[in-house]
Amino acid sequence: MSWRLTHDIDEFAAAAGDFLASRPVRHTVFLTVIDALRRRGLRAFGPSDPIFGFWRTASGTVDGALLRTPPHPMMMSVLPPEAAAAAATDVPPTPQVNLLAESEEIFAAAWRRRTGKAPSARRRTRLYRLEALADPSPPGRARLATAGDRDLLVEWQKAFYAEIGEEGFGDIGAVMDDRIGYGGVLLWEDGDGPVSMAIRSRPDSGMARVQIVYTPPASRGHGYAAGVTVAATRSALALDVGEVVLNTDLANPTSNRLYQRLGYRPVEDRVILELAA
């Protein structure tokens, strides 16, 4: 049993592809990131080549995966306990890891044995999947974003990253062009123009994800985020996917209450750990 690390996306996909596709809801980020790397190039998310990894059991079966697109945290899939421990001791160290909450204690204990230092939790998130969609009916209406909305959408995406304390890498405009092109950006309009946006992924393995929901501060408190989230969800369902998912920051109780009110139900919790070397 061991981790195999590689920079070769084709080797990774050949080895871990079936494992990831077998649980598309829980592996939503892996699937959408791999798709983006194939379409936009290996440095789509950062200045260095990604690192891929897969865990093989004694029988040779792949039963875990990891992925890092620097400078982002290393993300780990559902892992057996021995793989979580080995990821802390055998994988080259990285500043942050994103792993399931159920693996946190095992990984942290192995990291302490390796370095003598305890990791600290930077952020906790929750994955939701759609069960039955509600209709909040806020004032206004939804529409697909067009090329004429590009500058506003880029501004809003930068504001979103600033609000959550992350830095978007690369050409946000080019990424937005792609999203507009495949019909993945929904706007909510009320009065004179757009007041909220939601972005959904392309479908992959029967799943689509609502990736970003943003309402400028001056437009909050009117239910616009609910309206545009429902619009993005319906846009995904129209593609005949079996699952629609989204992630939230557990430190934001407002969004967690909202998505449950709209019909999304919890699947799993994750934690991003800061690793002191």
C-alpha positions in Angstrom: 0.0 0.0 0.0 1.5 3.3 -1.0 1.0 6.7 -2.6 2.1 7.2 -6.2 2.8 10.8 -7.1 3.0 12.2 -10.6 2.9 15.3 -12.7 1.3 13.4 -15.6 -2.5 14.1 -15.8 -3.0 11.2 -18.2 -1.4 8.7 -15.8 -3.5 10.0 -12.9 -6.7 9.9 -14.9 -6.0 6.4 -16.1 -5.3 5.1 -12.6 -7.8 7.2 -10.5 -10.5 8.1 -13.1 -12.8 5.3 -12.3 -12.4 5.8 -8.5 -13.2 9.5 -8.8 -16.2 8.9 -11.2 -17.6 6.3 -8.9 -18.5 9.0 -6.4 -19.1 12.1 -8.4 -20.8 14.1 -5.6 -18.0 13.6 -3.1 -15.3 14.0 -5.8 -16.9 17.0 -7.5 -13.9 19.3 -7.2 -11.5 16.7 -8.5 -13.6 16.1 -11.5 -14.1 19.8 -12.4 -10.5 20.7 -11.8 -9.2 17.8 -14.0 -11.6 18.9 -16.7 -10.4 22.5 -16.5 -6.7 21.4 -16.6 -7.3 19.4 -19.7 -9.1 22.3 -21.4 -7.1 25.3 -20.2 -3.6 23.8 -19.6 -1.8 22.4 -16.6 -1.1 25.9 -15.2 -4.7 27.1 -15.3 -4.8 27.5 -11.5 -1.3 28.6 -10.6 2.3 29.2 -11.7 3.5 25.6 -11.3 2.6 22.2 -12.6 0.0 20.3 -10.6 0.9 17.3 -8.5 -1.4 14.3 -8.7 -1.4 11.2 -6.5 -3.3 8.0 -6.0 -3.3 5.4 -3.3 -3.1 1.7 -4.2 -4.2 -1.0 -1.8 -2.3 -4.2 -1.3 -4.5 -5.8 -4.0 -3.6 -3.0 -6.5 -6.9 -1.2 -6.3 -7.0 2.6 -6.3 -8.8 3.7 -3.1 -7.8 7.3 -2.7 -6.5 10.4 -4.6 -4.9 13.7 -4.0 -4.4 16.8 -6.2 -2.6 20.1 -5.8 -2.6 23.0 -8.2 -0.1 25.4 -6.6 -0.5 27.8 -4.8 -3.8 26.2 -3.7 -4.0 23.6 -0.9 -3.5 19.9 -1.6 -6.9 18.3 -1.8 -7.5 14.7 -0.7 -10.4 12.5 -1.5 -12.2 10.1 0.7 -9.3 8.0 2.2 -8.8 4.9 4.2 -7.2 5.6 7.5 -3.8 4.2 6.5 -3.7 6.5 3.4 -4.5 9.6 5.4 -1.7 8.8 7.8 0.7 8.1 4.9 -0.2 11.4 3.2 1.2 13.2 6.3 4.4 11.2 6.4 5.2 10.1 2.8 4.0 13.0 0.6 6.2 16.0 0.2 5.1 18.8 2.6 2.8 21.5 1.4 1.6 24.7 3.2 -2.0 23.6 3.4 -4.1 20.5 2.9 -7.8 20.2 2.3 -9.2 16.9 3.6 -12.4 15.4 5.0 -13.1 16.2 8.6 -13.2 12.4 9.3 -9.5 12.2 8.3 -8.4 15.2 10.3 -7.3 13.5 13.5 -5.5 10.7 11.7 -3.6 13.1 9.4 -2.8 15.6 12.3 -1.4 12.9 14.5 0.8 11.6 11.7 2.0 15.2 11.0 2.9 15.8 14.6 5.0 12.6 14.6 6.7 13.8 11.4 7.4 17.4 12.4 6.7 17.7 16.2 4.2 20.5 15.4 0.4 20.5 15.3 -1.5 21.7 12.2 -4.2 24.4 12.7 -7.6 24.6 11.0 -7.8 27.6 8.6 -11.3 27.0 7.3 -14.1 24.4 7.5 -16.5 23.8 4.6 -19.6 21.7 3.9 -20.6 20.0 0.7 -24.3 19.9 -0.1 -26.3 18.0 -2.7 -29.7 18.9 -4.0 -32.6 16.9 -2.8 -35.7 18.8 -3.8 -35.5 22.4 -5.2 -37.6 25.1 -3.5 -38.8 28.3 -5.2 -38.1 31.4 -3.1 -39.6 33.9 -5.6 -37.7 37.0 -4.7 -38.4 40.2 -6.7 -36.9 40.3 -10.2 -36.0 37.6 -12.7 -33.1 35.4 -13.8 -31.3 35.5 -17.2 -28.1 34.1 -18.7 -25.1 36.3 -18.7 -23.8 37.5 -22.1 -20.5 39.0 -23.3 -21.9 42.4 -22.5 -21.8 41.6 -18.8 -18.2 40.5 -18.8 -16.6 43.5 -17.1 -19.2 43.5 -14.3 -18.8 39.8 -13.8 -15.0 40.0 -13.6 -15.4 42.8 -11.0 -17.8 40.7 -9.0 -15.6 37.6 -9.1 -12.6 39.6 -7.8 -14.8 41.0 -5.0 -15.9 37.5 -4.2 -12.3 36.3 -3.9 -11.4 39.3 -1.7 -14.3 38.6 0.6 -13.3 35.0 1.2 -9.7 35.8 1.6 -8.4 34.1 -1.6 -6.5 35.4 -4.5 -7.7 34.5 -8.0 -4.8 33.4 -10.3 -4.4 34.0 -14.0 -6.7 35.7 -16.4 -10.1 36.0 -14.7 -11.5 37.6 -17.8 -10.6 34.6 -20.0 -12.1 32.2 -17.4 -15.3 34.3 -17.4 -15.4 34.3 -21.2 -15.4 30.5 -21.1 -18.1 30.4 -18.4 -20.3 32.8 -20.4 -19.6 30.8 -23.5 -21.0 27.5 -22.1 -24.0 29.2 -20.4 -22.6 28.8 -16.9 -23.3 32.3 -15.5 -26.7 33.2 -14.3 -27.7 36.8 -13.3 -30.6 38.0 -11.2 -32.0 41.3 -12.2 -34.3 43.7 -10.3 -35.0 47.2 -11.4 -32.3 48.7 -13.6 -29.9 45.8 -13.9 -28.0 42.8 -12.4 -28.0 42.5 -8.6 -26.6 39.0 -8.1 -24.7 36.2 -9.9 -24.2 32.5 -9.7 -21.8 30.3 -11.7 -22.2 26.6 -12.3 -19.7 24.1 -13.7 -20.0 22.1 -16.8 -21.6 18.7 -16.2 -19.2 15.8 -15.4 -19.9 12.2 -14.5 -23.6 13.1 -14.2 -22.9 15.9 -11.8 -22.7 19.7 -11.9 -21.7 22.2 -9.2 -22.9 25.7 -8.3 -19.4 27.2 -7.8 -19.8 30.8 -6.9 -22.8 32.8 -5.7 -22.1 36.6 -5.1 -24.3 39.5 -4.3 -22.7 43.0 -3.9 -23.1 44.3 -0.3 -25.5 47.1 -1.4 -27.9 44.6 -2.9 -28.0 42.1 0.0 -31.0 41.3 2.1 -33.6 41.0 -0.6 -33.4 37.3 -1.4 -31.5 37.8 -4.7 -28.9 35.1 -3.8 -31.7 32.6 -3.3 -33.2 33.5 -6.7 -30.0 33.3 -8.6 -28.9 30.0 -6.9 -32.2 28.4 -7.9 -31.7 29.7 -11.5 -28.2 28.2 -11.6 -29.6 24.9 -10.2 -32.3 24.8 -12.8 -29.8 25.5 -15.5 -27.8 22.5 -14.3 -30.9 20.2 -14.1 -31.8 21.2 -17.6 -28.6 19.4 -18.7 -30.1 16.2 -17.4 -27.5 15.7 -14.6 -28.3 13.3 -11.8 -26.7 15.5 -9.1 -26.3 19.2 -8.4 -23.9 20.2 -5.5 -22.4 23.2 -3.9 -19.9 24.0 -1.1 -20.2 26.5 1.7 -18.0 28.0 4.4 -19.2 26.8 7.8 -18.2 30.1 9.3 -21.1 31.7 7.2 -24.3 30.6 8.9 -26.4 32.7 6.5 -25.4 30.8 3.4 -25.7 27.5 5.1 -29.3 28.2 6.2 -30.1 29.6 2.7 -29.0 26.5 0.8 -30.8 24.1 3.1 -34.0 26.2 2.7 -33.6 25.9 -1.0 -33.5 22.1 -0.8 -29.8 21.2 -0.5 -28.8 18.7 2.1 -25.4 18.1 3.8 -23.1 15.4 2.4 -19.7 15.9 4.1 -17.5 18.4 6.0 -14.0 19.3 5.1 -11.2 21.2 6.8 -8.3 23.2 5.4 -5.3 22.7 7.6 -2.3 25.0 7.9 0.9 22.9 8.2 3.7 24.3 10.3 7.0 22.9 9.0 
